[in-house]
Amino acid sequence: MTRRFRRFAPVLTALIIGIVLGGWAVERVSAGKDLYTYLDLFNDSLAKIEGAYVEEVDAKDLMYGAIRGMLSSLDPYSVFLDEKDFSDFQVVTEGEFGGLGIQITVRDGVLTVVSPIEGTPAYDLGIQSGDRIVRIEGETTRGITVDGAIKLLRGEPGTEVTITILREGVEDLLDYTVTRDIIKIDSVPYSFMVDDGVGYVRVSRFSRTTADEIREALSALEDQGMKSLVLDLRSNPGGLLSQAVDVSDIFLDRGELVVSTKGRLKGQNVDYHARTAARYERDFPILVLINGGSASASEILAGAIQDWDRGIVVGTTSFGKGSVQTLMRLRPLTKECAMKLTTAKWYIASGRLIEKPERWDTDEEELAEGEEGEEVEVEKPEYHTAAGRIVYGGGGVTPDIEIEAIRRPDLVVDLERREEFFEFAISYAADHPEPPADFAVDDRLWNAFLDFLVEDEFEYERSDLEEVRSDAELSIRRDLARKYESREIAYRIAAEGDGQVTRTAELAREATTLDDLFSLAESYEPVAVD
């Protein structure tokens, strides 16, 4: 080892020991001895790299890489934040940044969209939960980390980035060119009466004001005669644990367990309980709607309502993100560096672990080329709610009633991706100061849309479009409403064609009591929804 690295080696070794051993005081002494054995291997590797690598190496780059490597071997959520990463992290926690508006993770080595955030560029373009980003600006994402992807996706508002997506059920890869924008997140963007007696509250994320926003929305719905509630947590990536507890407090009784965190250190073992009486009587029907994009705090809330029999969960199994990350500053390096380290896991009242194990047998190279992995069936362990109902573990929250979303026709998806519906709405509004009555699409308006597609050089067969006319009309109505009125009116129109919402509302109408809901869940036969 040269003189320069002899000077660095003791400091670097001490740093690695400090990082790796920090918080391990509870472990037996032999674990420390094993660690020192492997540190000898690390030192030997360091010396050989410094002495034989073809170019001169930088100590900082080597150590940053070593730390990243250590954390990447743990789980997708444990990451190193260098000076720029930490600065970006602080920007994000302040609530505004230039980006696409998607929550992402790396699952089975593939960059995956957990959920798009409503009202953002990605959401407006139709990017969906579960989409796999296989290229960014033409470069493969194979082997990329979440932080590495964020660096590429985030940028100055107004600039563009092109991503290539592999979507389940779609044969071809999809290219999306997304214009970055300042991302601002509303916790409760929509709440309204679906029909007489059925209230609907959409919760897109758990942020600092979520509980207050939900209470306000519920009060407005109660004034309109709400007799049952649909709480939509689909594609909600989570957020603040404190808000998951505060929102659960609205629906649970004082003292009921919301969630427990369990880790290796005593300080990580914490129980969170409801602190006030439930807002509604136990007979009030509550239906929580989830999907594969419902993660983290969403799963805590859904699981708490399910485990304490305050309502039923409908939709599809949630994402399964049930771990706690602690931000730790790495002062031996610099005050501007830190790491997010997974320090605990979440358990809900029935004892179920929310964290979902990896279940995909995936070849990353095949995925990068557009092939899909195959999911391995796993028998889920049974647990019981407070009233003795059977619920299932194995990661995520399994719904009491499964309602699958129907995939939209490929042609309509392609029109969405090209923004044809929204561009048509802009073009139509330019020539028509007043919108069509109720945003209805009659033959005249439909033909105007077909003519617009020709002008925009979109090649199609009229017969193909006629086959998907009902789906296309809904998108036309939605984007006309977005242009002439507001996002909320547009969302209400979109909900009319959302089979999961309409079927959940039907269940709410069928059940006048909570026991009715439980009976429906026991006898429910899955049906296709349009």
C-alpha positions in Angstrom: 0.0 0.0 0.0 1.5 3.4 -0.9 2.2 6.2 1.5 -1.0 8.1 0.5 -3.3 5.1 1.2 -1.4 4.2 4.3 -2.4 7.5 5.6 -6.0 7.0 4.7 -6.4 3.3 5.6 -6.8 3.6 9.4 -9.3 6.4 9.0 -11.2 4.5 6.4 -11.2 1.3 8.3 -12.4 3.1 11.5 -15.1 4.8 9.4 -16.4 1.5 8.1 -16.3 -0.1 11.5 -18.2 2.8 12.9 -20.9 2.7 10.2 -21.3 -1.1 10.3 -21.1 -1.6 14.1 -23.1 1.5 15.0 -26.2 0.3 16.9 -25.0 -3.3 17.1 -24.1 -3.2 20.8 -26.8 -5.7 21.6 -25.2 -8.4 19.4 -22.9 -11.0 20.8 -19.1 -10.5 20.7 -18.6 -13.2 18.1 -20.4 -11.0 15.5 -17.9 -8.3 16.0 -15.0 -10.8 15.5 -16.6 -12.0 12.3 -16.8 -8.4 11.1 -13.1 -7.8 11.8 -12.2 -10.9 9.8 -14.1 -9.5 6.8 -12.6 -6.0 7.3 -9.2 -7.6 6.7 -10.6 -8.7 3.3 -11.8 -5.2 2.7 -8.4 -3.7 3.5 -6.7 -6.2 1.2 -9.1 -5.3 -1.6 -8.5 -1.6 -1.0 -4.7 -2.1 -1.2 -4.9 -4.1 -4.4 -7.2 -1.5 -6.1 -4.9 1.3 -5.1 -1.8 -0.5 -6.2 -2.8 -2.2 -9.4 -5.9 -0.4 -10.9 -5.1 1.0 -14.3 -5.8 4.6 -13.2 -5.2 6.5 -10.0 -8.2 6.1 -7.7 -9.8 8.7 -5.4 -10.3 7.7 -1.7 -13.7 9.5 -1.5 -15.1 7.7 -4.6 -13.9 4.4 -3.3 -15.5 4.8 0.1 -18.7 6.3 -1.2 -19.0 3.3 -3.5 -18.2 0.9 -0.6 -20.9 2.4 1.5 -23.5 2.3 -1.3 -22.5 -1.4 -1.9 -23.1 -2.3 1.7 -26.5 -0.7 1.8 -27.6 -2.1 -1.6 -27.0 -5.6 -0.2 -29.6 -5.0 2.5 -32.9 -3.9 0.9 -34.1 -1.4 -1.7 -35.0 1.2 0.9 -31.6 1.4 2.6 -29.5 4.0 0.7 -26.5 6.3 1.0 -27.1 10.0 0.6 -24.0 11.9 -0.6 -23.8 15.7 -0.6 -26.1 16.2 -3.6 -28.5 13.3 -2.6 -28.9 14.7 0.9 -29.6 18.2 -0.5 -32.2 16.7 -2.9 -33.7 14.8 0.0 -34.1 18.0 2.0 -35.8 19.6 -1.0 -38.3 16.8 -1.3 -39.2 16.9 2.4 -40.0 20.5 2.0 -42.8 19.5 -0.4 -41.8 21.0 -3.7 -39.4 19.7 -6.4 -39.1 19.5 -10.2 -40.1 16.0 -11.3 -42.5 13.7 -13.0 -44.8 12.8 -10.1 -44.2 9.1 -9.6 -43.3 7.0 -6.6 -40.7 4.4 -7.6 -38.9 1.4 -6.2 -36.6 -1.3 -7.4 -38.4 -4.7 -7.4 -36.5 -7.8 -8.5 -33.9 -5.6 -10.1 -36.4 -3.7 -12.2 -37.3 0.0 -11.7 -41.0 -0.1 -10.9 -43.7 2.6 -10.5 -45.4 2.2 -7.2 -47.9 4.9 -8.1 -48.3 8.1 -10.0 -49.2 11.2 -7.9 -52.5 12.8 -8.9 -52.3 16.1 -10.6 -48.8 15.6 -11.9 -47.3 15.2 -15.4 -46.9 11.4 -15.0 -50.5 11.0 -13.8 -52.0 13.1 -16.6 -50.1 11.1 -19.2 -51.6 7.8 -17.9 -48.5 6.3 -16.3 -49.8 3.5 -14.0 -48.9 1.6 -10.8 -46.9 -1.4 -11.7 -45.3 0.1 -14.9 -41.7 -1.0 -15.2 -39.3 1.7 -16.4 -36.8 -0.2 -18.6 -35.1 2.8 -20.2 -34.5 6.5 -19.3 -33.5 8.6 -22.3 -32.8 5.4 -24.2 -30.4 4.0 -21.6 -31.3 0.7 -19.9 -32.3 0.9 -16.2 -30.9 -2.6 -15.5 -29.1 -2.5 -12.2 -30.2 1.1 -11.4 -30.9 2.2 -7.8 -33.8 4.2 -6.7 -31.5 7.2 -6.0 -29.8 6.8 -9.3 -33.2 6.9 -11.1 -34.3 9.9 -9.1 -31.2 11.8 -10.3 -32.1 11.1 -13.9 -35.8 11.8 -13.6 -35.7 14.9 -11.5 -34.7 18.2 -13.1 -35.6 21.8 -13.9 -39.4 22.4 -14.3 -40.2 22.7 -18.0 -37.5 20.3 -19.2 -38.4 17.0 -20.7 -37.4 13.4 -20.1 -38.3 10.3 -22.1 -38.9 7.0 -20.3 -39.7 3.6 -21.8 -42.2 1.5 -20.0 -43.1 -2.2 -19.9 -46.7 -2.6 -18.9 -48.4 -5.9 -18.0 -50.7 -7.1 -20.7 -49.3 -4.7 -23.3 -47.1 -6.4 -25.9 -45.1 -3.3 -27.1 -42.9 -1.1 -25.0 -44.3 2.4 -24.4 -42.3 5.6 -24.8 -43.5 8.6 -22.7 -42.0 12.0 -23.0 -42.8 13.8 -19.8 -42.4 17.5 -19.1 -41.1 18.0 -15.6 -43.1 20.3 -13.2 -43.1 21.5 -9.6 -44.6 18.6 -7.7 -47.1 19.6 -5.1 -49.1 16.9 -3.3 -52.7 17.2 -2.1 -53.7 14.6 0.5 -57.4 14.6 -0.2 -57.9 15.9 -3.7 -61.5 14.7 -4.1 -64.5 14.0 -1.9 -68.1 13.8 -3.1 -71.3 11.8 -2.9 -71.3 9.0 -5.4 -75.1 8.9 -5.0 -77.7 9.1 -2.3 -76.1 7.9 0.9 -72.7 6.8 -0.4 -69.8 9.1 0.4 -66.5 8.9 -1.4 -63.1 10.2 -0.2 -60.0 10.0 -2.2 -56.7 10.0 -0.2 -53.7 10.3 -2.5 -50.9 10.6 0.1 -50.3 10.9 3.9 -48.8 14.3 4.5 -48.7 16.7 7.5 -52.4 17.8 7.1 -54.0 14.5 5.9 -56.0 13.8 9.1 -57.4 17.4 9.2 -58.3 17.2 5.5 -60.1 13.9 5.9 -62.1 15.2 8.9 -63.1 18.3 6.9 -64.2 16.1 3.9 -66.2 13.8 6.2 -68.0 16.7 7.8 -69.1 18.0 4.3 -70.3 14.5 3.3 -72.2 14.1 6.6 -74.0 17.3 5.9 -75.1 15.8 2.5 -76.6 12.7 4.2 -73.7 10.2 4.0 -74.8 6.8 5.3 -71.8 4.7 4.2 -68.2 5.6 3.2 -65.9 4.5 0.4 -62.3 5.4 1.3 -60.2 5.2 -1.8 -56.5 4.5 -1.0 -55.6 3.1 -4.4 -52.1 4.0 -5.7 -51.5 5.9 -2.4 -47.7 5.4 -1.8 -48.0 6.3 1.9 -46.1 9.1 3.7 -45.9 10.1 7.3 -46.4 7.3 9.9 -47.9 9.9 12.4 -50.6 10.7 9.9 -51.5 7.0 9.3 -52.0 6.8 13.1 -54.0 10.0 13.3 -56.3 9.0 10.4 -56.8 5.5 11.9 -57.7 7.3 15.1 -60.8 8.7 13.3 -62.2 5.2 12.8 -60.9 3.2 15.8 -61.8 3.4 19.4 -59.5 4.7 22.1 -56.8 2.2 23.0 -57.1 0.0 19.9 -53.7 -0.8 18.4 -53.1 0.8 15.1 -49.6 -0.5 14.3 -46.4 -1.8 16.0 -42.9 -1.2 14.8 -40.4 -4.0 15.7 -36.6 -3.8 15.1 -33.4 -5.1 16.6 -32.9 -2.1 18.9 -35.2 -1.6 21.9 -36.0 1.9 20.9 -37.5 0.7 17.6 -40.1 -1.4 19.3 -43.1 0.9 19.6 -46.9 0.4 19.8 -49.2 3.1 18.3 -52.8 3.2 19.7 -55.9 5.2 18.8 -56.2 8.1 21.3 -59.9 9.1 20.9 -63.3 7.6 20.5 -64.2 6.5 16.9 -66.1 9.1 14.8 -68.7 6.6 13.7 -70.8 3.9 15.5 -69.6 0.4 14.8 -72.6 -0.3 12.5 -71.5 2.4 10.1 -70.4 0.7 6.8 -66.9 1.6 5.7 -65.3 0.2 2.5 -61.6 0.7 2.0 -60.5 0.5 -1.7 -56.9 -0.6 -2.3 -54.7 -1.9 -5.1 -51.1 -2.9 -5.8 -50.0 0.8 -5.6 -51.3 1.2 -2.0 -48.3 1.1 0.2 -46.8 2.0 3.6 -49.2 4.3 5.5 -52.1 3.3 3.3 -51.6 -0.3 4.3 -51.5 0.6 8.0 -54.8 2.4 7.7 -56.5 -0.4 5.6 -55.1 -3.1 7.9 -56.2 -1.3 11.1 -59.8 -0.9 9.8 -59.9 -4.5 8.7 -58.3 -6.0 11.8 -60.7 -4.2 14.2 -63.7 -5.0 12.0 -64.6 -1.3 11.5 -65.1 -2.0 7.8 -64.1 -4.2 4.9 -61.2 -3.9 2.4 -62.0 -4.3 -1.3 -59.9 -4.2 -4.5 -56.6 -6.0 -5.0 -53.7 -6.9 -2.6 -51.6 -3.9 -1.6 -48.0 -3.3 -2.4 -46.4 -4.6 0.8 -44.1 -1.8 1.9 -43.9 -2.3 5.7 -40.5 -1.1 6.8 -39.2 1.9 8.7 -36.3 3.9 7.5 -34.3 6.1 9.9 -32.2 9.0 8.6 -28.7 8.9 10.0 -26.1 11.6 9.5 -22.6 10.3 8.8 -20.5 12.9 10.6 -17.1 11.2 10.2 -17.4 11.9 6.5 -19.1 15.3 6.4 -22.1 16.9 7.9 -23.8 16.9 4.5 -23.8 13.1 4.1 -26.4 10.6 5.6 -28.0 7.3 5.0 -31.5 6.0 5.2 -31.3 2.7 7.0 -34.2 0.2 7.5 -34.4 -0.2 11.2 -37.8 -1.8 11.9 -40.8 -3.4 10.3 -44.5 -2.7 10.7 -47.0 -5.2 12.2 -50.7 -4.5 12.3 -53.1 -5.5 15.2 -53.7 -9.1 14.0 -50.0 -9.7 14.1 -49.6 -9.6 10.3 -46.3 -8.3 8.9 -47.0 -5.7 6.1 -43.6 -6.2 4.3 -44.0 -8.4 1.3 -41.2 -10.8 0.4 -40.0 -10.9 -3.2 -42.0 -13.4 -5.2 -40.8 -12.9 -8.7 -38.6 -15.3 -10.6 -37.2 -12.7 -13.0 -34.4 -12.6 -15.5 -33.4 -8.9 -15.5 -32.0 -9.1 -19.1 -35.3 -10.5 -20.4 -37.3 -7.8 -18.6 -35.1 -5.1 -20.1 -36.0 -6.5 -23.5 -39.7 -6.5 -22.8 -40.4 -9.9 -21.4 -42.4 -10.4 -18.2 -41.5 -12.5 -15.1 -43.7 -15.1 -13.7 -45.1 -14.7 -10.2 -44.8 -17.6 -7.8 -47.9 -18.6 -6.0 -47.4 -18.6 -2.2 -49.9 -20.0 0.3 -50.8 -17.1 2.7 -50.9 -17.7 6.4 -54.2 -17.1 8.2 -54.8 -14.6 10.9 -57.9 -13.4 12.7 -59.6 -10.0 13.2 -60.9 -8.9 16.6 -64.3 -10.5 15.7 -62.7 -13.7 14.5 -62.9 -13.2 10.8 -60.1 -14.8 8.8 -57.6 -12.4 7.1 -54.4 -13.3 5.3 -50.7 -12.5 5.9 -47.8 -13.0 3.6 -47.2 -9.3 3.0 -49.5 -6.5 2.0 -53.2 -6.3 2.9 -55.4 -8.9 1.2 -58.9 -7.5 0.5 -62.0 -9.1 1.9 -63.6 -8.7 -1.5 -61.4 -8.9 -4.5 -62.4 -6.5 -7.4 -60.0 -6.5 -10.3 -59.6 -3.4 -12.5 -60.3 -4.0 -16.1 -57.5 -3.0 -18.4 -58.4 -0.3 -20.8 -58.2 -1.1 -24.6 -54.7 -0.8 -26.0 -55.9 1.7 -28.6 -57.3 4.0 -25.9 -54.1 3.6 -23.9 -52.1 4.6 -27.0 -54.3 7.7 -27.5 -53.8 8.7 -23.8 -50.0 8.3 -24.1 -50.0 10.6 -27.1 -52.2 13.0 -25.2 -54.7 13.0 -28.1 -57.7 13.4 -25.8 -56.3 16.4 -24.0 -55.0 18.0 -27.2 -58.5 17.5 -28.7 -60.0 19.2 -25.7 -57.7 22.2 -26.1 -58.4 22.4 -29.9 -62.2 22.1 -29.3 -62.2 24.7 -26.6 -60.4 27.1 -28.8 -63.3 27.1 -31.3 -66.2 26.6 -28.8 -66.4 29.1 -25.9 -69.1 26.9 -24.3 -68.7 23.2 -23.6 -71.2 20.6 -24.8 -74.1 20.0 -22.5 -73.0 17.7 -19.6 -69.9 17.1 -21.7 -71.9 14.5 -23.6 -70.3 13.1 -26.8 -72.8 12.9 -29.6 -72.1 11.9 -33.2 -71.1 15.4 -34.2 -68.5 15.6 -31.4 -67.3 12.1 -32.0 -66.7 12.8 -35.7 -64.9 16.0 -34.8 -62.6 13.9 -32.6 -62.0 11.5 -35.5 -61.2 14.4 -37.8 -58.8 15.8 -35.2 -56.9 12.5 -35.2 -56.5 12.7 -39.0 -55.1 16.2 -38.7 -52.8 15.1 -35.9 -51.5 12.3 -38.2 -52.7 9.5 -36.0 -53.3 6.5 -38.2 -56.2 4.3 -37.3 -59.0 2.2 -38.7 -62.4 3.7 -38.0 -63.8 0.3 -37.2 -61.2 -0.1 -34.5 -62.1 3.1 -32.9 -65.8 2.3 -33.1 -65.1 -0.8 -31.1 -63.6 1.2 -28.2 -65.9 4.2 -28.6 -67.4 4.0 -25.1 -64.0 4.1 -23.5 -62.8 6.8 -25.8 -65.9 8.9 -25.1 -65.3 8.8 -21.4 -61.7 10.1 -21.9 -63.0 12.9 -24.2 -65.6 13.9 -21.6 -63.0 13.8 -18.9 -60.6 16.0 -20.7 -63.2 18.4 -21.9 -64.3 18.8 -18.2 -60.7 19.3 -17.2 -60.3 22.0 -19.8 -63.6 23.8 -19.3 -64.2 23.2 -15.6 -61.9 21.6 -13.1 -59.9 18.5 -12.2 -62.6 17.5 -9.7 -65.3 17.5 -12.3 -63.0 15.6 -14.6 -62.3 13.1 -11.8 -66.0 12.5 -11.2 -66.5 11.7 -14.8 -63.6 9.4 -14.9 -65.0 7.6 -11.8 -68.1 6.8 -13.8 -66.0 4.5 -15.9 -63.9 3.2 -13.0 -65.3 -0.3 -12.4 -63.6 -0.7 -9.0 -65.3 2.5 -7.7 -68.7 1.7 -9.2 -68.7 -1.8 -7.9 -67.6 -0.7 -4.4 -70.4 1.9 -4.4 -72.9 -0.9 -5.3 -71.7 -2.9 -2.4 -72.1 0.1 -0.1 -75.7 0.5 -1.4 -76.4 -3.2 -0.8 -75.3 -3.1 2.8 -77.3 -1.0 5.2 -75.2 -2.2 8.2 -71.6 -3.3 8.8 -72.8 -6.9 9.4 -74.4 -6.8 5.9 -70.9 -6.0 4.5 -69.4 -8.9 6.4 -72.1 -11.2 5.0 -71.4 -9.9 1.5 -67.7 -10.6 1.9 -68.3 -14.2 3.0 -70.6 -15.0 0.1 -69.0 -12.8 -2.6 -68.2 -14.3 -6.0 -65.7 -12.3 -8.0 -67.2 -10.8 -11.1 -65.6 -8.8 -14.0 -66.1 -5.1 -13.8 -66.2 -2.7 -16.8 
